[in-house]
Amino acid sequence: MSITSPSLLTLVVIGAVIVPLALVLVRQRTKATWQRAVGSWVAVVVAQVLAVASLGLYVNRQYGFYSSWDDALGKTDNGAAAIAAGGVDASSAGSGSFESFPITTPGGGTAQSVAWLPPGYHDKANANKRYPVLVVLPGYANTVGSTVENLNFGQTASALVEKGTTAPFVAVFAPYQTVQGRDTECTNITHGPQELTFLTRTVPNAIRSHLRVAKESKQWSALGWSTGGYCAAKALYTRSGSPWGSAVSMGGYFESLTDGTTGDLYRSKSERDLNSPSYLYRLYQMPTTRMLVVASREDKATWTTSKRMADLAKADPHVSAMWIAHGGHNYNTYVPHLGEMIQWAFTQPQT
């Protein structure tokens, strides 16, 4: 049973409730003996383990830290040869299909990406057809595989295409952070890894070389969760030109940050400002690209920065906002609105 399976979480929670109740009943109906004392001690330990496990499984489902048991046990290959290679359940692709392909990282290793292909992609009739692209960027510490599953992406995308709400498109879940154990915030670090270049040049080039996708950036969009939302927005201001025509920031933020996971990313305040989407917007506005800011009013992690960004651009038709009434910084809050975000990315006119 998968570590992200809702059935597993349900079973563990039920066990955490039943074991203490059973212990109470047994103690009421049996005499005090050393066997009962040992059994009670064991039951208490089991109940505590189940309670902690249920909490851990719940948090993992919300934030996607581990996509498999091997991942959680440290059995995945996280060295130079492969980074964040998370498995995806083929049955969750809906009417489409999943494929994976490697992307060469700045350090010479490979990062595994996962592509969702729409129904009909492999049909002979569509052999020369090129598809619009949605690049999906996970949050920090989330794997590509866990993000695919936690977003329920295959089912949502399939429903949009089947109903004709959205034209067939290709989605690529891209591993854009290549330094293990460090949140690089998709930044070109001085004398360090060039993560923004990797995201905005290497990743799109790899997608074009492996899949039949549109060549024009106006037919590309990016959708990022949390840190991925920040990166999707920041990439709109790449000096060499934005790799996509629109970006959806889902529970993202718009000012550069540094903390214990990032280390020292910026040499100066000006360098930090030039990595902040809100600051870049003040400088350059958004004349040829579009952005959708999505945040929950109860998401303490990103509500303030998202509202500030939306207020800054409130008179700009290129910037839209979607406010969710309730819910914190987790998948359960945002996933029910994923279809609306995808629809915005592909059905709004490019200007």
Salt bridges, closest charged atoms under 4 A:
GLU99 OE2 - HIS122 NE2 2.66
GLU255 OE1 - ARG308 NH2 3.23
GLU271 OE1 - ARG267 NE 3.15
ASP273 OD2 - LYS269 NZ 2.88
GLU298 OE2 - HIS326 ND1 2.86
ASP299 OD2 - HIS329 ND1 2.78
ASP311 OD1 - LYS307 NZ 2.93
ASP316 OD1 - HIS318 ND1 2.86
GLU340 OE2 - HIS337 ND1 3.08
